[in-house]
């Protein structure tokens, strides 16, 4: 079972990866790899997040 702190860190990391991709500083493939996701799943998550 994850603690609130762990969940918060994971959410923050995901948000940061999305922002780096949107700024063109990181590729979707690299961000997805860092997040432990497939590129397709990462892109879906990006689309579901607000800009």
Number of C-alpha atoms within 10 A of each C-alpha: 4 7 7 9 9 11 11 12 11 13 12 12 14 19 14 13 23 24 15 15 18 14 10 10 10 15 16 21 16 15 21 21 13 13 15 11 14 16 17 12 12 21 17 11 13 19 11 9 9 5 8
